[in-house]
Amino acid sequence: VSVRNWIGGLAVAELNFTKTTLAVPSVMIGGERFRTTTAGKEVILMASAEASTCDGSPSTAEMSFEWTIEPLPFGLGEIPRTRTFVIPPFTLVVGTAYTATVRVSHGPSPA
């Protein structure tokens, strides 16, 4: 997808879609798409999710979160299965680009 504003600024994003008959929650990782940090700072990623009610499930049904990060930083330990993923200071390697992904399930329907 590419979007151009009235003064000629351009933003491009790659999106992946999968067609499904399941009621899939809407998920977003807050903040900037690309982040730069220093080794001594912790990195906090937070996901927000809204349950779909298309399948008749109550919107208050519990959702579960599963974070992954590639490449996996040495010594990161177990990644919590919560909305928030905190990467401690001095865990990421300087000069390395990481990709964090969150998978959210609402009942039997993952996003």
PyMOL CGO cylinders between C-alpha atoms (Angstrom):
from pymol import cmd
from pymol.cgo import CYLINDER

trace = [
    CYLINDER, 0.00, 0.00, 0.00, 1.32, 3.46, -0.78, 0.3, 1, 1, 1, 1, 1, 1,
    CYLINDER, 1.32, 3.46, -0.78, -0.20, 6.77, 0.22, 0.3, 1, 1, 1, 1, 1, 1,
    CYLINDER, -0.20, 6.77, 0.22, 0.77, 10.23, -1.04, 0.3, 1, 1, 1, 1, 1, 1,
    CYLINDER, 0.77, 10.23, -1.04, -0.29, 13.46, 0.68, 0.3, 1, 1, 1, 1, 1, 1,
    CYLINDER, -0.29, 13.46, 0.68, -1.10, 16.79, -0.94, 0.3, 1, 1, 1, 1, 1, 1,
    CYLINDER, -1.10, 16.79, -0.94, 2.50, 18.08, -0.73, 0.3, 1, 1, 1, 1, 1, 1,
    CYLINDER, 2.50, 18.08, -0.73, 3.99, 14.98, -2.31, 0.3, 1, 1, 1, 1, 1, 1,
    CYLINDER, 3.99, 14.98, -2.31, 5.03, 13.06, 0.81, 0.3, 1, 1, 1, 1, 1, 1,
    CYLINDER, 5.03, 13.06, 0.81, 4.89, 9.30, 0.29, 0.3, 1, 1, 1, 1, 1, 1,
    CYLINDER, 4.89, 9.30, 0.29, 4.45, 6.43, 2.77, 0.3, 1, 1, 1, 1, 1, 1,
    CYLINDER, 4.45, 6.43, 2.77, 4.71, 2.79, 1.75, 0.3, 1, 1, 1, 1, 1, 1,
    CYLINDER, 4.71, 2.79, 1.75, 3.76, -0.24, 3.87, 0.3, 1, 1, 1, 1, 1, 1,
    CYLINDER, 3.76, -0.24, 3.87, 3.66, -3.93, 3.15, 0.3, 1, 1, 1, 1, 1, 1,
    CYLINDER, 3.66, -3.93, 3.15, 0.57, -5.70, 4.47, 0.3, 1, 1, 1, 1, 1, 1,
    CYLINDER, 0.57, -5.70, 4.47, -0.27, -9.40, 4.48, 0.3, 1, 1, 1, 1, 1, 1,
    CYLINDER, -0.27, -9.40, 4.48, -3.86, -10.58, 4.35, 0.3, 1, 1, 1, 1, 1, 1,
    CYLINDER, -3.86, -10.58, 4.35, -5.42, -13.99, 4.87, 0.3, 1, 1, 1, 1, 1, 1,
    CYLINDER, -5.42, -13.99, 4.87, -9.05, -14.64, 4.04, 0.3, 1, 1, 1, 1, 1, 1,
    CYLINDER, -9.05, -14.64, 4.04, -10.86, -16.55, 6.77, 0.3, 1, 1, 1, 1, 1, 1,
    CYLINDER, -10.86, -16.55, 6.77, -14.35, -17.37, 7.95, 0.3, 1, 1, 1, 1, 1, 1,
    CYLINDER, -14.35, -17.37, 7.95, -13.30, -16.97, 11.61, 0.3, 1, 1, 1, 1, 1, 1,
    CYLINDER, -13.30, -16.97, 11.61, -14.05, -13.91, 13.72, 0.3, 1, 1, 1, 1, 1, 1,
    CYLINDER, -14.05, -13.91, 13.72, -10.55, -12.38, 13.91, 0.3, 1, 1, 1, 1, 1, 1,
    CYLINDER, -10.55, -12.38, 13.91, -9.64, -9.69, 16.47, 0.3, 1, 1, 1, 1, 1, 1,
    CYLINDER, -9.64, -9.69, 16.47, -8.31, -6.34, 15.30, 0.3, 1, 1, 1, 1, 1, 1,
    CYLINDER, -8.31, -6.34, 15.30, -4.72, -5.89, 16.52, 0.3, 1, 1, 1, 1, 1, 1,
    CYLINDER, -4.72, -5.89, 16.52, -2.23, -2.99, 16.56, 0.3, 1, 1, 1, 1, 1, 1,
    CYLINDER, -2.23, -2.99, 16.56, 1.25, -2.46, 18.02, 0.3, 1, 1, 1, 1, 1, 1,
    CYLINDER, 1.25, -2.46, 18.02, 1.38, 1.11, 19.32, 0.3, 1, 1, 1, 1, 1, 1,
    CYLINDER, 1.38, 1.11, 19.32, 4.04, 3.64, 18.38, 0.3, 1, 1, 1, 1, 1, 1,
    CYLINDER, 4.04, 3.64, 18.38, 6.24, 4.12, 15.37, 0.3, 1, 1, 1, 1, 1, 1,
    CYLINDER, 6.24, 4.12, 15.37, 6.68, 1.34, 12.80, 0.3, 1, 1, 1, 1, 1, 1,
    CYLINDER, 6.68, 1.34, 12.80, 10.48, 1.68, 12.99, 0.3, 1, 1, 1, 1, 1, 1,
    CYLINDER, 10.48, 1.68, 12.99, 12.27, 2.55, 16.23, 0.3, 1, 1, 1, 1, 1, 1,
    CYLINDER, 12.27, 2.55, 16.23, 15.84, 3.40, 17.07, 0.3, 1, 1, 1, 1, 1, 1,
    CYLINDER, 15.84, 3.40, 17.07, 17.12, 3.04, 20.62, 0.3, 1, 1, 1, 1, 1, 1,
    CYLINDER, 17.12, 3.04, 20.62, 20.33, 2.88, 22.61, 0.3, 1, 1, 1, 1, 1, 1,
    CYLINDER, 20.33, 2.88, 22.61, 21.70, -0.25, 24.26, 0.3, 1, 1, 1, 1, 1, 1,
    CYLINDER, 21.70, -0.25, 24.26, 21.11, 1.04, 27.79, 0.3, 1, 1, 1, 1, 1, 1,
    CYLINDER, 21.11, 1.04, 27.79, 17.38, 1.68, 27.36, 0.3, 1, 1, 1, 1, 1, 1,
    CYLINDER, 17.38, 1.68, 27.36, 14.60, -0.85, 27.75, 0.3, 1, 1, 1, 1, 1, 1,
    CYLINDER, 14.60, -0.85, 27.75, 12.23, -1.20, 24.80, 0.3, 1, 1, 1, 1, 1, 1,
    CYLINDER, 12.23, -1.20, 24.80, 8.53, -1.45, 25.59, 0.3, 1, 1, 1, 1, 1, 1,
    CYLINDER, 8.53, -1.45, 25.59, 6.14, -2.75, 22.94, 0.3, 1, 1, 1, 1, 1, 1,
    CYLINDER, 6.14, -2.75, 22.94, 2.41, -2.67, 23.62, 0.3, 1, 1, 1, 1, 1, 1,
    CYLINDER, 2.41, -2.67, 23.62, -0.31, -4.34, 21.62, 0.3, 1, 1, 1, 1, 1, 1,
    CYLINDER, -0.31, -4.34, 21.62, -3.92, -3.26, 21.61, 0.3, 1, 1, 1, 1, 1, 1,
    CYLINDER, -3.92, -3.26, 21.61, -6.59, -5.66, 20.46, 0.3, 1, 1, 1, 1, 1, 1,
    CYLINDER, -6.59, -5.66, 20.46, -10.30, -5.45, 19.95, 0.3, 1, 1, 1, 1, 1, 1,
    CYLINDER, -10.30, -5.45, 19.95, -12.35, -8.61, 19.88, 0.3, 1, 1, 1, 1, 1, 1,
    CYLINDER, -12.35, -8.61, 19.88, -14.58, -9.35, 16.92, 0.3, 1, 1, 1, 1, 1, 1,
    CYLINDER, -14.58, -9.35, 16.92, -18.16, -10.26, 17.68, 0.3, 1, 1, 1, 1, 1, 1,
    CYLINDER, -18.16, -10.26, 17.68, -18.90, -11.60, 14.19, 0.3, 1, 1, 1, 1, 1, 1,
    CYLINDER, -18.90, -11.60, 14.19, -19.06, -15.19, 15.45, 0.3, 1, 1, 1, 1, 1, 1,
    CYLINDER, -19.06, -15.19, 15.45, -21.43, -14.32, 18.30, 0.3, 1, 1, 1, 1, 1, 1,
    CYLINDER, -21.43, -14.32, 18.30, -18.67, -14.45, 20.95, 0.3, 1, 1, 1, 1, 1, 1,
    CYLINDER, -18.67, -14.45, 20.95, -18.96, -11.81, 23.64, 0.3, 1, 1, 1, 1, 1, 1,
    CYLINDER, -18.96, -11.81, 23.64, -16.57, -8.93, 23.03, 0.3, 1, 1, 1, 1, 1, 1,
    CYLINDER, -16.57, -8.93, 23.03, -15.34, -9.34, 26.60, 0.3, 1, 1, 1, 1, 1, 1,
    CYLINDER, -15.34, -9.34, 26.60, -14.00, -12.86, 25.91, 0.3, 1, 1, 1, 1, 1, 1,
    CYLINDER, -14.00, -12.86, 25.91, -10.39, -13.22, 27.04, 0.3, 1, 1, 1, 1, 1, 1,
    CYLINDER, -10.39, -13.22, 27.04, -7.68, -12.66, 24.47, 0.3, 1, 1, 1, 1, 1, 1,
    CYLINDER, -7.68, -12.66, 24.47, -4.21, -14.20, 24.57, 0.3, 1, 1, 1, 1, 1, 1,
    CYLINDER, -4.21, -14.20, 24.57, -1.03, -12.61, 23.21, 0.3, 1, 1, 1, 1, 1, 1,
    CYLINDER, -1.03, -12.61, 23.21, 2.05, -14.32, 21.77, 0.3, 1, 1, 1, 1, 1, 1,
    CYLINDER, 2.05, -14.32, 21.77, 5.11, -12.19, 20.95, 0.3, 1, 1, 1, 1, 1, 1,
    CYLINDER, 5.11, -12.19, 20.95, 8.06, -13.22, 18.79, 0.3, 1, 1, 1, 1, 1, 1,
    CYLINDER, 8.06, -13.22, 18.79, 11.22, -11.33, 17.91, 0.3, 1, 1, 1, 1, 1, 1,
    CYLINDER, 11.22, -11.33, 17.91, 13.65, -12.11, 15.09, 0.3, 1, 1, 1, 1, 1, 1,
    CYLINDER, 13.65, -12.11, 15.09, 16.52, -12.55, 15.41, 0.3, 1, 1, 1, 1, 1, 1,
    CYLINDER, 16.52, -12.55, 15.41, 16.04, -13.79, 18.98, 0.3, 1, 1, 1, 1, 1, 1,
    CYLINDER, 16.04, -13.79, 18.98, 18.37, -11.77, 21.25, 0.3, 1, 1, 1, 1, 1, 1,
    CYLINDER, 18.37, -11.77, 21.25, 20.75, -13.89, 23.34, 0.3, 1, 1, 1, 1, 1, 1,
    CYLINDER, 20.75, -13.89, 23.34, 19.71, -13.96, 26.98, 0.3, 1, 1, 1, 1, 1, 1,
    CYLINDER, 19.71, -13.96, 26.98, 16.21, -12.56, 26.42, 0.3, 1, 1, 1, 1, 1, 1,
    CYLINDER, 16.21, -12.56, 26.42, 14.61, -15.38, 28.39, 0.3, 1, 1, 1, 1, 1, 1,
    CYLINDER, 14.61, -15.38, 28.39, 10.94, -16.26, 28.27, 0.3, 1, 1, 1, 1, 1, 1,
    CYLINDER, 10.94, -16.26, 28.27, 8.71, -13.79, 26.46, 0.3, 1, 1, 1, 1, 1, 1,
    CYLINDER, 8.71, -13.79, 26.46, 5.56, -13.07, 28.51, 0.3, 1, 1, 1, 1, 1, 1,
    CYLINDER, 5.56, -13.07, 28.51, 2.19, -13.79, 26.93, 0.3, 1, 1, 1, 1, 1, 1,
    CYLINDER, 2.19, -13.79, 26.93, 0.71, -10.38, 27.76, 0.3, 1, 1, 1, 1, 1, 1,
    CYLINDER, 0.71, -10.38, 27.76, -0.22, -7.18, 25.91, 0.3, 1, 1, 1, 1, 1, 1,
    CYLINDER, -0.22, -7.18, 25.91, 3.13, -5.64, 26.85, 0.3, 1, 1, 1, 1, 1, 1,
    CYLINDER, 3.13, -5.64, 26.85, 6.55, -6.94, 25.79, 0.3, 1, 1, 1, 1, 1, 1,
    CYLINDER, 6.55, -6.94, 25.79, 9.48, -5.37, 27.65, 0.3, 1, 1, 1, 1, 1, 1,
    CYLINDER, 9.48, -5.37, 27.65, 12.98, -5.93, 26.29, 0.3, 1, 1, 1, 1, 1, 1,
    CYLINDER, 12.98, -5.93, 26.29, 15.50, -5.18, 29.08, 0.3, 1, 1, 1, 1, 1, 1,
    CYLINDER, 15.50, -5.18, 29.08, 18.44, -2.79, 28.64, 0.3, 1, 1, 1, 1, 1, 1,
    CYLINDER, 18.44, -2.79, 28.64, 21.59, -4.26, 27.06, 0.3, 1, 1, 1, 1, 1, 1,
    CYLINDER, 21.59, -4.26, 27.06, 19.64, -7.19, 25.50, 0.3, 1, 1, 1, 1, 1, 1,
    CYLINDER, 19.64, -7.19, 25.50, 19.65, -6.01, 21.87, 0.3, 1, 1, 1, 1, 1, 1,
    CYLINDER, 19.65, -6.01, 21.87, 22.86, -6.05, 19.82, 0.3, 1, 1, 1, 1, 1, 1,
    CYLINDER, 22.86, -6.05, 19.82, 24.01, -2.68, 18.50, 0.3, 1, 1, 1, 1, 1, 1,
    CYLINDER, 24.01, -2.68, 18.50, 23.61, -2.38, 14.70, 0.3, 1, 1, 1, 1, 1, 1,
    CYLINDER, 23.61, -2.38, 14.70, 21.12, -5.26, 14.45, 0.3, 1, 1, 1, 1, 1, 1,
    CYLINDER, 21.12, -5.26, 14.45, 17.60, -4.79, 13.06, 0.3, 1, 1, 1, 1, 1, 1,
    CYLINDER, 17.60, -4.79, 13.06, 14.89, -6.74, 14.89, 0.3, 1, 1, 1, 1, 1, 1,
    CYLINDER, 14.89, -6.74, 14.89, 11.32, -7.56, 13.90, 0.3, 1, 1, 1, 1, 1, 1,
    CYLINDER, 11.32, -7.56, 13.90, 8.74, -8.00, 16.67, 0.3, 1, 1, 1, 1, 1, 1,
    CYLINDER, 8.74, -8.00, 16.67, 5.44, -9.70, 15.91, 0.3, 1, 1, 1, 1, 1, 1,
    CYLINDER, 5.44, -9.70, 15.91, 2.41, -10.29, 18.10, 0.3, 1, 1, 1, 1, 1, 1,
    CYLINDER, 2.41, -10.29, 18.10, -0.24, -12.94, 17.51, 0.3, 1, 1, 1, 1, 1, 1,
    CYLINDER, -0.24, -12.94, 17.51, -3.55, -12.46, 19.33, 0.3, 1, 1, 1, 1, 1, 1,
    CYLINDER, -3.55, -12.46, 19.33, -6.20, -15.09, 19.90, 0.3, 1, 1, 1, 1, 1, 1,
    CYLINDER, -6.20, -15.09, 19.90, -9.79, -14.40, 20.85, 0.3, 1, 1, 1, 1, 1, 1,
    CYLINDER, -9.79, -14.40, 20.85, -11.29, -17.73, 21.72, 0.3, 1, 1, 1, 1, 1, 1,
    CYLINDER, -11.29, -17.73, 21.72, -10.38, -20.03, 18.81, 0.3, 1, 1, 1, 1, 1, 1,
    CYLINDER, -10.38, -20.03, 18.81, -9.67, -17.17, 16.34, 0.3, 1, 1, 1, 1, 1, 1,
    CYLINDER, -9.67, -17.17, 16.34, -6.05, -15.95, 15.98, 0.3, 1, 1, 1, 1, 1, 1,
    CYLINDER, -6.05, -15.95, 15.98, -5.03, -12.66, 14.30, 0.3, 1, 1, 1, 1, 1, 1,
]
cmd.load_cgo(trace, "trace")
